[in-house]
Each structure stands twice: as structure tokens, then as C-alpha cells.
Amino acid sequence: KKGQKITKKFIINCSQPVNDKIFDIQAFEKFLHERIKVEGRTGNLGDNIQISQQGDGKIEVIAHQEFSGRYLKYLTKKFLKKQQLRDWLRVVSTSKGVYELRFFNIVNDEADEDED
């Protein structure tokens, strides 16, 4: 018996790295389009999964089927690795269905003064 249609909404907030111009959100969106698997196959999104860019560096994924946020996190980390950004950015869940790319707090030994 078919259950009622489920709709899940996920947001990945990439605004920090996008503002710092180190993150290509277009490439990330394309990556998700190519990599998200539906019924075990990539490139099979159909109407089940919609990926869209929201303004200010956010990507919204709307799934009309079972879809896990952890999978999205996994794919995001895969993309970061591919772009060699994995050492700078981490994927943090800020609330249910919302992930954010944050910079690691890198502790500098030197004082943070601008030396001219």
C-alpha cells in the first residue's frame, strides 16, 4: 500500500564560503544533480528531488520521497574533498534539515595584527 506523499525540505547554507569567494555554488548544485541517487541510480532525479539555489548562498533540496539529511551531508563532504576545501570547511547541522558550511576556527599562534 502506497503511503501518503512525503515531502522533505533540506537547506544547505554555503553563504560563508561563497562570500569569501572560495566556494562555487553553481558547481555544487551541478554536483548534487549528478550525484544524488534515486533508487540506486544517479541522474535519476525526475520530479522526486528538486534542487534549487536560494539567494545569498543557500541550496534547497526538496525531496518527495525518503531522503536522509545524512546523505546530503555525506555528498557535501564529498564535494568539499573534491574541491580541496575539506580542511577549511565543516558541515554543521544548525537545525532539523538545515546544514551550514562553517570555517574551522583556526587558532593562530601569532597575534592577529595586520603587519604592514
N, CA, C and O atoms as a Tinker XYZ file with bonds, in Angstrom:
   464  protein
     1  N      0.847000   -1.205000    0.000000    73     2
     2  CA     0.000000    0.000000    0.000000    64     1     3
     3  C      0.877000    1.248000    0.000000    63     2     4     5
     4  O      1.762000    1.396000    0.843000    81     3
     5  N      0.629000    2.119000   -0.929000    73     3     6
     6  CA     1.422000    3.348000   -1.020000    64     5     7
     7  C      1.057000    4.282000    0.130000    63     6     8     9
     8  O     -0.117000    4.534000    0.402000    81     7
     9  N      2.092000    4.788000    0.795000    73     7    10
    10  CA     1.844000    5.774000    1.842000    64     9    11
    11  C      1.528000    7.123000    1.222000    63    10    12    13
    12  O      1.590000    7.287000    0.003000    81    11
    13  N      1.190000    8.087000    2.066000    73    11    14
    14  CA     0.929000    9.419000    1.523000    64    13    15
    15  C      2.247000   10.009000    1.046000    63    14    16    17
    16  O      3.323000    9.614000    1.495000    81    15
    17  N      2.142000   10.948000    0.143000    73    15    18
    18  CA     3.363000   11.567000   -0.392000    64    17    19
    19  C      4.107000   12.275000    0.729000    63    18    20    21
    20  O      3.530000   13.027000    1.515000    81    19
    21  N      5.409000   12.008000    0.776000    73    19    22
    22  CA     6.193000   12.734000    1.769000    64    21    23
    23  C      6.988000   13.816000    1.074000    63    22    24    25
    24  O      7.467000   13.640000   -0.047000    81    23
    25  N      7.117000   14.914000    1.746000    73    23    26
    26  CA     7.941000   15.982000    1.209000    64    25    27
    27  C      8.898000   16.396000    2.305000    63    26    28    29
    28  O      8.495000   16.766000    3.407000    81    27
    29  N     10.165000   16.325000    1.978000    73    27    30
    30  CA    11.168000   16.758000    2.945000    64    29    31
    31  C     11.945000   17.894000    2.328000    63    30    32    33
    32  O     12.227000   17.906000    1.130000    81    31
    33  N     12.282000   18.841000    3.165000    73    31    34
    34  CA    12.991000   20.001000    2.657000    64    33    35
    35  C     14.307000   20.144000    3.414000    63    34    36    37
    36  O     14.338000   20.126000    4.645000    81    35
    37  N     15.374000   20.283000    2.667000    73    35    38
    38  CA    16.687000   20.470000    3.279000    64    37    39
    39  C     17.303000   21.740000    2.732000    63    38    40    41
    40  O     17.101000   22.101000    1.572000    81    39
    41  N     18.050000   22.406000    3.577000    73    39    42
    42  CA    18.745000   23.605000    3.123000    64    41    43
    43  C     20.219000   23.462000    3.472000    63    42    44    45
    44  O     20.575000   23.088000    4.590000    81    43
    45  N     21.058000   23.763000    2.506000    73    43    46
    46  CA    22.488000   23.810000    2.789000    64    45    47
    47  C     22.918000   25.255000    2.639000    63    46    48    49
    48  O     22.852000   25.833000    1.554000    81    47
    49  N     23.352000   25.819000    3.733000    73    47    50
    50  CA    23.732000   27.221000    3.733000    64    49    51
    51  C     25.241000   27.328000    3.504000    63    50    52    53
    52  O     26.047000   26.976000    4.365000    81    51
    53  N     25.598000   27.824000    2.320000    73    51    54
    54  CA    27.028000   27.936000    1.972000    64    53    55
    55  C     27.453000   29.390000    1.952000    63    54    56    57
    56  O     28.474000   29.724000    1.350000    81    55
    57  N     26.693000   30.262000    2.597000    73    55    58
    58  CA    26.928000   31.692000    2.398000    64    57    59
    59  C     28.313000   32.144000    2.870000    63    58    60    61
    60  O     28.917000   33.019000    2.249000    81    59
    61  N     28.820000   31.563000    3.950000    73    59    62
    62  CA    30.153000   31.993000    4.429000    64    61    63
    63  C     31.234000   31.790000    3.371000    63    62    64    65
    64  O     31.897000   32.752000    2.983000    81    63
    65  N     31.429000   30.551000    2.893000    73    63    66
    66  CA    32.475000   30.368000    1.876000    64    65    67
    67  C     32.161000   31.050000    0.552000    63    66    68    69
    68  O     33.078000   31.438000   -0.172000    81    67
    69  N     30.880000   31.202000    0.224000    73    67    70
    70  CA    30.524000   31.878000   -1.028000    64    69    71
    71  C     30.942000   33.347000   -0.951000    63    70    72    73
    72  O     31.484000   33.900000   -1.908000    81    71
    73  N     30.684000   33.968000    0.198000    73    71    74
    74  CA    31.082000   35.367000    0.368000    64    73    75
    75  C     32.590000   35.529000    0.314000    63    74    76    77
    76  O     33.097000   36.566000   -0.113000    81    75
    77  N     33.300000   34.508000    0.746000    73    75    78
    78  CA    34.762000   34.560000    0.692000    64    77    79
    79  C     35.307000   34.131000   -0.662000    63    78    80    81
    80  O     36.519000   34.028000   -0.854000    81    79
    81  N     34.402000   33.884000   -1.592000    73    79    82
    82  CA    34.771000   33.551000   -2.979000    64    81    83
    83  C     35.628000   32.286000   -3.101000    63    82    84    85
    84  O     36.392000   32.144000   -4.055000    81    83
    85  N     35.500000   31.364000   -2.129000    73    83    86
    86  CA    36.270000   30.125000   -2.278000    64    85    87
    87  C     35.370000   28.962000   -2.657000    63    86    88    89
    88  O     35.846000   27.848000   -2.876000    81    87
    89  N     34.078000   29.215000   -2.735000    73    87    90
    90  CA    33.137000   28.120000   -2.955000    64    89    91
    91  C     32.282000   28.427000   -4.167000    63    90    92    93
    92  O     31.657000   29.484000   -4.250000    81    91
    93  N     32.260000   27.489000   -5.110000    73    91    94
    94  CA    31.493000   27.688000   -6.332000    64    93    95
    95  C     30.139000   27.010000   -6.182000    63    94    96    97
    96  O     30.015000   25.793000   -6.318000    81    95
    97  N     29.128000   27.824000   -5.899000    73    95    98
    98  CA    27.824000   27.243000   -5.597000    64    97    99
    99  C     27.171000   26.621000   -6.831000    63    98   100   101
   100  O     26.403000   25.666000   -6.719000    81    99
   101  N     27.482000   27.168000   -8.009000    73    99   102
   102  CA    26.948000   26.570000   -9.245000    64   101   103
   103  C     27.474000   25.145000   -9.403000    63   102   104   105
   104  O     26.733000   24.216000   -9.725000    81   103
   105  N     28.770000   25.006000   -9.168000    73   103   106
   106  CA    29.393000   23.685000   -9.305000    64   105   107
   107  C     28.812000   22.717000   -8.280000    63   106   108   109
   108  O     28.631000   21.532000   -8.561000    81   107
   109  N     28.523000   23.237000   -7.088000    73   107   110
   110  CA    27.965000   22.388000   -6.037000    64   109   111
   111  C     26.566000   21.913000   -6.420000    63   110   112   113
   112  O     26.212000   20.750000   -6.227000    81   111
   113  N     25.782000   22.839000   -6.965000    73   111   114
   114  CA    24.424000   22.480000   -7.381000    64   113   115
   115  C     24.473000   21.399000   -8.465000    63   114   116   117
   116  O     23.723000   20.424000   -8.432000    81   115
   117  N     25.376000   21.603000   -9.422000    73   115   118
   118  CA    25.543000   20.640000  -10.509000    64   117   119
   119  C     25.982000   19.280000   -9.951000    63   118   120   121
   120  O     25.498000   18.230000  -10.375000    81   119
   121  N     26.903000   19.329000   -8.999000    73   119   122
   122  CA    27.398000   18.109000   -8.361000    64   121   123
   123  C     26.249000   17.328000   -7.721000    63   122   124   125
   124  O     26.151000   16.109000   -7.868000    81   123
   125  N     25.382000   18.053000   -7.007000    73   123   126
   126  CA    24.252000   17.384000   -6.365000    64   125   127
   127  C     23.329000   16.763000   -7.406000    63   126   128   129
   128  O     22.855000   15.638000   -7.246000    81   127
   129  N     23.082000   17.521000   -8.485000    73   127   130
   130  CA    22.237000   16.994000   -9.557000    64   129   131
   131  C     22.801000   15.684000  -10.095000    63   130   132   133
   132  O     22.062000   14.740000  -10.378000    81   131
   133  N     24.122000   15.647000  -10.230000    73   131   134
   134  CA    24.739000   14.468000  -10.836000    64   133   135
   135  C     24.897000   13.320000   -9.856000    63   134   136   137
   136  O     24.898000   12.156000  -10.257000    81   135
   137  N     25.030000   13.635000   -8.574000    73   135   138
   138  CA    25.416000   12.605000   -7.622000    64   137   139
   139  C     24.292000   12.013000   -6.785000    63   138   140   141
   140  O     24.417000   10.891000   -6.294000    81   139
   141  N     23.203000   12.742000   -6.614000    73   139   142
   142  CA    22.146000   12.200000   -5.763000    64   141   143
   143  C     21.530000   10.987000   -6.444000    63   142   144   145
   144  O     21.148000   11.041000   -7.613000    81   143
   145  N     21.440000    9.900000   -5.699000    73   143   146
   146  CA    20.897000    8.678000   -6.272000    64   145   147
   147  C     19.420000    8.547000   -5.929000    63   146   148   149
   148  O     19.002000    8.787000   -4.796000    81   147
   149  N     18.651000    8.163000   -6.923000    73   147   150
   150  CA    17.256000    7.808000   -6.691000    64   149   151
   151  C     17.120000    6.362000   -7.128000    63   150   152   153
   152  O     17.459000    6.014000   -8.260000    81   151
   153  N     16.626000    5.524000   -6.236000    73   151   154
   154  CA    16.516000    4.086000   -6.498000    64   153   155
   155  C     17.848000    3.512000   -6.983000    63   154   156   157
   156  O     17.894000    2.712000   -7.918000    81   155
   157  N     18.919000    3.935000   -6.329000    73   155   158
   158  CA    20.224000    3.353000   -6.613000    64   157   159
   159  C     20.909000    3.848000   -7.880000    63   158   160   161
   160  O     21.977000    3.353000   -8.240000    81   159
   161  N     20.309000    4.815000   -8.553000    73   159   162
   162  CA    20.928000    5.299000   -9.793000    64   161   163
   163  C     21.108000    6.813000   -9.738000    63   162   164   165
   164  O     20.236000    7.542000   -9.266000    81   163
   165  N     22.259000    7.267000  -10.232000    73   163   166
   166  CA    22.447000    8.711000  -10.334000    64   165   167
   167  C     21.757000    9.184000  -11.605000    63   166   168   169
   168  O     21.416000    8.383000  -12.476000    81   167
   169  N     21.559000   10.478000  -11.698000    73   167   170
   170  CA    20.934000   11.040000  -12.892000    64   169   171
   171  C     19.504000   10.579000  -13.062000    63   170   172   173
   172  O     18.997000   10.493000  -14.180000    81   171
   173  N     18.850000   10.281000  -11.940000    73   171   174
   174  CA    17.512000    9.705000  -11.997000    64   173   175
   175  C     16.573000   10.520000  -11.105000    63   174   176   177
   176  O     15.643000    9.978000  -10.508000    81   175
   177  N     16.830000   11.828000  -11.022000    73   175   178
   178  CA    16.093000   12.639000  -10.057000    64   177   179
   179  C     14.624000   12.772000  -10.418000    63   178   180   181
   180  O     13.756000   12.716000   -9.546000    81   179
   181  N     14.345000   12.946000  -11.703000    73   179   182
   182  CA    12.958000   13.118000  -12.124000    64   181   183
   183  C     12.298000   14.253000  -11.367000    63   182   184   185
   184  O     12.902000   15.303000  -11.149000    81   183
   185  N     11.058000   14.036000  -10.970000    73   183   186
   186  CA    10.345000   15.059000  -10.196000    64   185   187
   187  C     10.487000   14.793000   -8.708000    63   186   188   189
   188  O     10.002000   15.566000   -7.881000    81   187
   189  N     11.153000   13.696000   -8.369000    73   187   190
   190  CA    11.233000   13.317000   -6.962000    64   189   191
   191  C     12.068000   14.268000   -6.137000    63   190   192   193
   192  O     11.768000   14.542000   -4.975000    81   191
   193  N     13.124000   14.769000   -6.760000    73   191   194
   194  CA    14.033000   15.620000   -5.999000    64   193   195
   195  C     14.311000   16.890000   -6.775000    63   194   196   197
   196  O     14.769000   16.851000   -7.917000    81   195
   197  N     14.030000   18.010000   -6.145000    73   195   198
   198  CA    14.303000   19.292000   -6.785000    64   197   199
   199  C     15.422000   19.982000   -6.031000    63   198   200   201
   200  O     15.419000   20.062000   -4.802000    81   199
   201  N     16.375000   20.477000   -6.798000    73   199   202
   202  CA    17.495000   21.192000   -6.197000    64   201   203
   203  C     17.472000   22.598000   -6.757000    63   202   204   205
   204  O     17.477000   22.788000   -7.973000    81   203
   205  N     17.447000   23.579000   -5.880000    73   203   206
   206  CA    17.417000   24.943000   -6.400000    64   205   207
   207  C     18.296000   25.826000   -5.538000    63   206   208   209
   208  O     18.530000   25.553000   -4.360000    81   207
   209  N     18.777000   26.896000   -6.161000    73   207   210
   210  CA    19.567000   27.864000   -5.407000    64   209   211
   211  C     18.647000   28.915000   -4.843000    63   210   212   213
   212  O     17.811000   29.470000   -5.556000    81   211
   213  N     18.796000   29.187000   -3.572000    73   211   214
   214  CA    18.114000   30.320000   -2.981000    64   213   215
   215  C     19.141000   31.441000   -3.000000    63   214   216   217
   216  O     20.339000   31.183000   -3.115000    81   215
   217  N     18.686000   32.671000   -2.889000    73   215   218
   218  CA    19.656000   33.773000   -2.874000    64   217   219
   219  C     20.648000   33.587000   -1.742000    63   218   220   221
   220  O     20.543000   32.646000   -0.955000    81   219
   221  N     21.587000   34.469000   -1.668000    73   219   222
   222  CA    22.640000   34.505000   -0.636000    64   221   223
   223  C     23.217000   33.135000   -0.248000    63   222   224   225
   224  O     23.305000   32.789000    0.930000    81   223
   225  N     23.603000   32.376000   -1.268000    73   223   226
   226  CA    24.430000   31.206000   -0.999000    64   225   227
   227  C     23.772000   30.033000   -0.312000    63   226   228   229
   228  O     24.417000   29.312000    0.449000    81   227
   229  N     22.486000   29.835000   -0.575000    73   227   230
   230  CA    21.831000   28.664000    0.000000    64   229   231
   231  C     21.358000   27.749000   -1.116000    63   230   232   233
   232  O     20.958000   28.204000   -2.188000    81   231
   233  N     21.411000   26.463000   -0.849000    73   231   234
   234  CA    20.860000   25.498000   -1.789000    64   233   235
   235  C     19.734000   24.772000   -1.086000    63   234   236   237
   236  O     19.867000   24.341000    0.060000    81   235
   237  N     18.628000   24.646000   -1.788000    73   235   238
   238  CA    17.477000   23.983000   -1.195000    64   237   239
   239  C     17.233000   22.685000   -1.944000    63   238   240   241
   240  O     17.202000   22.656000   -3.174000    81   239
   241  N     17.062000   21.621000   -1.191000    73   239   242
   242  CA    16.755000   20.330000   -1.795000    64   241   243
   243  C     15.390000   19.913000   -1.285000    63   242   244   245
   244  O     15.180000   19.781000   -0.080000    81   243
   245  N     14.465000   19.705000   -2.208000    73   243   246
   246  CA    13.134000   19.251000   -1.821000    64   245   247
   247  C     12.959000   17.835000   -2.341000    63   246   248   249
   248  O     13.065000   17.587000   -3.542000    81   247
   249  N     12.691000   16.913000   -1.433000    73   247   250
   250  CA    12.564000   15.512000   -1.811000    64   249   251
   251  C     11.132000   15.060000   -1.592000    63   250   252   253
   252  O     10.553000   15.284000   -0.529000    81   251
   253  N     10.566000   14.423000   -2.608000    73   251   254
   254  CA     9.213000   13.880000   -2.479000    64   253   255
   255  C      9.282000   12.377000   -2.265000    63   254   256   257
   256  O      8.433000   11.625000   -2.744000    81   255
   257  N     10.297000   11.956000   -1.546000    73   255   258
   258  CA    10.452000   10.540000   -1.253000    64   257   259
   259  C     11.360000   10.435000   -0.046000    63   258   260   261
   260  O     11.813000   11.451000    0.482000    81   259
   261  N     11.627000    9.229000    0.391000    73   259   262
   262  CA    12.512000    9.031000    1.527000    64   261   263
   263  C     13.884000    9.597000    1.161000    63   262   264   265
   264  O     14.443000    9.254000    0.119000    81   263
   265  N     14.407000   10.436000    1.992000    73   263   266
   266  CA    15.695000   11.054000    1.683000    64   265   267
   267  C     16.318000   11.467000    3.000000    63   266   268   269
   268  O     15.669000   12.105000    3.829000    81   267
   269  N     17.573000   11.105000    3.192000    73   267   270
   270  CA    18.133000   11.393000    4.504000    64   269   271
   271  C     19.075000   12.586000    4.463000    63   270   272   273
   272  O     19.823000   12.786000    3.506000    81   271
   273  N     19.015000   13.347000    5.499000    73   271   274
   274  CA    19.887000   14.504000    5.620000    64   273   275
   275  C     21.341000   14.090000    5.708000    63   274   276   277
   276  O     22.232000   14.800000    5.242000    81   275
   277  N     21.572000   12.932000    6.308000    73   275   278
   278  CA    22.956000   12.452000    6.424000    64   277   279
   279  C     23.561000   12.209000    5.052000    63   278   280   281
   280  O     24.756000   12.415000    4.841000    81   279
   281  N     22.716000   11.766000    4.114000    73   279   282
   282  CA    23.184000   11.524000    2.749000    64   281   283
   283  C     23.626000   12.838000    2.116000    63   282   284   285
   284  O     24.629000   12.904000    1.405000    81   283
   285  N     22.850000   13.881000    2.396000    73   283   286
   286  CA    23.172000   15.202000    1.869000    64   285   287
   287  C     24.491000   15.695000    2.471000    63   286   288   289
   288  O     25.325000   16.289000    1.788000    81   287
   289  N     24.649000   15.431000    3.758000    73   287   290
   290  CA    25.872000   15.831000    4.443000    64   289   291
   291  C     27.068000   15.085000    3.853000    63   290   292   293
   292  O     28.136000   15.656000    3.632000    81   291
   293  N     26.856000   13.793000    3.605000    73   291   294
   294  CA    27.897000   12.956000    3.013000    64   293   295
   295  C     28.311000   13.491000    1.644000    63   294   296   297
   296  O     29.500000   13.587000    1.342000    81   295
   297  N     27.333000   13.836000    0.827000    73   295   298
   298  CA    27.631000   14.353000   -0.512000    64   297   299
   299  C     28.327000   15.709000   -0.438000    63   298   300   301
   300  O     29.229000   16.002000   -1.223000    81   299
   301  N     27.896000   16.529000    0.515000    73   299   302
   302  CA    28.514000   17.846000    0.681000    64   301   303
   303  C     29.990000   17.679000    1.032000    63   302   304   305
   304  O     30.850000   18.383000    0.503000    81   303
   305  N     30.270000   16.729000    1.938000    73   303   306
   306  CA    31.652000   16.498000    2.331000    64   305   307
   307  C     32.470000   15.965000    1.159000    63   306   308   309
   308  O     33.645000   16.298000    1.006000    81   307
   309  N     31.835000   15.135000    0.336000    73   307   310
   310  CA    32.493000   14.596000   -0.853000    64   309   311
   311  C     32.876000   15.738000   -1.799000    63   310   312   313
   312  O     33.972000   15.764000   -2.360000    81   311
   313  N     31.948000   16.676000   -1.956000    73   311   314
   314  CA    32.214000   17.820000   -2.835000    64   313   315
   315  C     33.358000   18.667000   -2.280000    63   314   316   317
   316  O     34.239000   19.096000   -3.025000    81   315
   317  N     33.339000   18.903000   -0.974000    73   315   318
   318  CA    34.399000   19.700000   -0.347000    64   317   319
   319  C     35.759000   19.035000   -0.554000    63   318   320   321
   320  O     36.759000   19.702000   -0.819000    81   319
   321  N     35.772000   17.709000   -0.428000    73   319   322
   322  CA    37.016000   16.970000   -0.610000    64   321   323
   323  C     37.527000   17.156000   -2.038000    63   322   324   325
   324  O     38.715000   17.379000   -2.269000    81   323
   325  N     36.593000   17.058000   -2.990000    73   323   326
   326  CA    36.941000   17.192000   -4.397000    64   325   327
   327  C     37.519000   18.581000   -4.688000    63   326   328   329
   328  O     38.424000   18.731000   -5.508000    81   327
   329  N     36.984000   19.579000   -4.008000    73   327   330
   330  CA    37.453000   20.954000   -4.208000    64   329   331
   331  C     38.626000   21.300000   -3.290000    63   330   332   333
   332  O     39.073000   22.446000   -3.242000    81   331
   333  N     39.115000   20.302000   -2.568000    73   331   334
   334  CA    40.186000   20.508000   -1.579000    64   333   335
   335  C     39.847000   21.584000   -0.545000    63   334   336   337
   336  O     40.702000   22.372000   -0.141000    81   335
   337  N     38.597000   21.595000   -0.134000    73   335   338
   338  CA    38.181000   22.573000    0.878000    64   337   339
   339  C     37.881000   21.888000    2.207000    63   338   340   341
   340  O     37.457000   22.524000    3.172000    81   339
   341  N     38.110000   20.593000    2.233000    73   339   342
   342  CA    37.713000   19.813000    3.403000    64   341   343
   343  C     38.500000   20.232000    4.646000    63   342   344   345
   344  O     38.037000   20.051000    5.773000    81   343
   345  N     39.695000   20.795000    4.432000    73   343   346
   346  CA    40.496000   21.225000    5.582000    64   345   347
   347  C     40.028000   22.553000    6.147000    63   346   348   349
   348  O     40.397000   22.927000    7.260000    81   347
   349  N     39.216000   23.263000    5.381000    73   347   350
   350  CA    38.813000   24.605000    5.813000    64   349   351
   351  C     37.373000   24.653000    6.283000    63   350   352   353
   352  O     37.018000   25.445000    7.156000    81   351
   353  N     36.551000   23.804000    5.700000    73   351   354
   354  CA    35.118000   23.902000    5.966000    64   353   355
   355  C     34.590000   22.635000    6.602000    63   354   356   357
   356  O     35.063000   21.534000    6.321000    81   355
   357  N     33.601000   22.808000    7.466000    73   355   358
   358  CA    32.909000   21.647000    8.008000    64   357   359
   359  C     31.424000   21.819000    7.796000    63   358   360   361
   360  O     30.932000   22.936000    7.635000    81   359
   361  N     30.720000   20.716000    7.797000    73   359   362
   362  CA    29.278000   20.746000    7.586000    64   361   363
   363  C     28.626000   20.589000    8.948000    63   362   364   365
   364  O     28.781000   19.560000    9.607000    81   363
   365  N     27.900000   21.610000    9.364000    73   363   366
   366  CA    27.284000   21.609000   10.681000    64   365   367
   367  C     25.778000   21.674000   10.505000    63   366   368   369
   368  O     25.265000   22.447000    9.696000    81   367
   369  N     25.080000   20.853000   11.273000    73   367   370
   370  CA    23.628000   20.939000   11.230000    64   369   371
   371  C     23.189000   22.000000   12.228000    63   370   372   373
   372  O     23.471000   21.897000   13.422000    81   371
   373  N     22.493000   23.028000   11.728000    73   371   374
   374  CA    22.083000   24.103000   12.633000    64   373   375
   375  C     20.692000   23.848000   13.195000    63   374   376   377
   376  O     20.392000   24.236000   14.324000    81   375
   377  N     19.846000   23.196000   12.406000    73   375   378
   378  CA    18.552000   22.757000   12.915000    64   377   379
   379  C     18.081000   21.633000   12.009000    63   378   380   381
   380  O     18.791000   21.241000   11.083000    81   379
   381  N     16.893000   21.116000   12.270000    73   379   382
   382  CA    16.436000   19.957000   11.502000    64   381   383
   383  C     16.371000   20.294000   10.015000    63   382   384   385
   384  O     15.678000   21.223000    9.601000    81   383
   385  N     17.102000   19.527000    9.233000    73   383   386
   386  CA    17.053000   19.722000    7.787000    64   385   387
   387  C     17.849000   20.912000    7.281000    63   386   388   389
   388  O     17.792000   21.246000    6.098000    81   387
   389  N     18.594000   21.554000    8.181000    73   387   390
   390  CA    19.397000   22.697000    7.748000    64   389   391
   391  C     20.867000   22.425000    8.059000    63   390   392   393
   392  O     21.238000   22.147000    9.199000    81   391
   393  N     21.684000   22.511000    7.027000    73   391   394
   394  CA    23.119000   22.319000    7.204000    64   393   395
   395  C     23.821000   23.599000    6.825000    63   394   396   397
   396  O     23.365000   24.352000    5.964000    81   395
   397  N     24.928000   23.829000    7.476000    73   395   398
   398  CA    25.660000   25.054000    7.187000    64   397   399
   399  C     27.132000   24.718000    7.018000    63   398   400   401
   400  O     27.683000   23.890000    7.743000    81   399
   401  N     27.761000   25.376000    6.045000    73   399   402
   402  CA    29.200000   25.207000    5.878000    64   401   403
   403  C     29.888000   26.269000    6.713000    63   402   404   405
   404  O     29.701000   27.467000    6.502000    81   403
   405  N     30.680000   25.812000    7.658000    73   403   406
   406  CA    31.372000   26.755000    8.527000    64   405   407
   407  C     32.866000   26.547000    8.414000    63   406   408   409
   408  O     33.348000   25.450000    8.134000    81   407
   409  N     33.576000   27.623000    8.638000    73   407   410
   410  CA    35.023000   27.505000    8.678000    64   409   411
   411  C     35.426000   26.896000   10.007000    63   410   412   413
   412  O     34.807000   27.156000   11.038000    81   411
   413  N     36.467000   26.086000    9.969000    73   411   414
   414  CA    37.042000   25.649000   11.228000    64   413   415
   415  C     37.603000   26.881000   11.904000    63   414   416   417
   416  O     38.114000   27.785000   11.241000    81   415
   417  N     37.510000   26.918000   13.217000    73   415   418
   418  CA    38.160000   28.017000   13.917000    64   417   419
   419  C     39.635000   27.679000   13.993000    63   418   420   421
   420  O     40.061000   26.842000   14.789000    81   419
   421  N     40.392000   28.338000   13.162000    73   419   422
   422  CA    41.814000   28.051000   13.126000    64   421   423
   423  C     42.505000   28.970000   14.116000    63   422   424   425
   424  O     42.425000   30.195000   14.025000    81   423
   425  N     43.172000   28.356000   15.044000    73   423   426
   426  CA    43.816000   29.139000   16.093000    64   425   427
   427  C     45.207000   29.521000   15.611000    63   426   428   429
   428  O     46.053000   28.664000   15.352000    81   427
   429  N     45.419000   30.803000   15.498000    73   427   430
   430  CA    46.742000   31.273000   15.089000    64   429   431
   431  C     47.618000   31.440000   16.317000    63   430   432   433
   432  O     47.166000   31.891000   17.370000    81   431
   433  N     48.864000   31.072000   16.163000    73   431   434
   434  CA    49.785000   31.263000   17.280000    64   433   435
   435  C     50.166000   32.727000   17.403000    63   434   436   437
   436  O     50.313000   33.263000   18.502000    81   435
   437  N     50.321000   33.365000   16.243000    73   435   438
   438  CA    50.690000   34.775000   16.278000    64   437   439
   439  C     49.444000   35.599000   16.605000    63   438   440   441
   440  O     48.313000   35.159000   16.398000    81   439
   441  N     49.679000   36.779000   17.111000    73   439   442
   442  CA    48.558000   37.680000   17.351000    64   441   443
   443  C     48.006000   38.128000   15.998000    63   442   444   445
   444  O     48.743000   38.228000   15.017000    81   443
   445  N     46.718000   38.393000   15.963000    73   443   446
   446  CA    46.087000   38.747000   14.687000    64   445   447
   447  C     46.224000   40.231000   14.386000    63   446   448   449
   448  O     45.227000   40.951000   14.328000    81   447
   449  N     47.427000   40.679000   14.198000    73   447   450
   450  CA    47.605000   42.080000   13.852000    64   449   451
   451  C     48.002000   42.185000   12.399000    63   450   452   453
   452  O     48.728000   41.341000   11.874000    81   451
   453  N     47.525000   43.216000   11.763000    73   451   454
   454  CA    47.922000   43.435000   10.374000    64   453   455
   455  C     49.278000   44.112000   10.381000    63   454   456   457
   456  O     49.417000   45.259000   10.805000    81   455
   457  N     50.265000   43.390000    9.908000    73   455   458
   458  CA    51.584000   43.998000    9.858000    64   457   459
   459  C     51.808000   44.528000    8.464000    63   458   460   461
   460  O     51.810000   43.779000    7.487000    81   459
   461  N     51.996000   45.821000    8.384000    73   459   462
   462  CA    52.206000   46.427000    7.062000    64   461   463
   463  C     53.683000   46.685000    6.844000    63   462   464
   464  O     54.073000   47.192000    5.792000    81   463
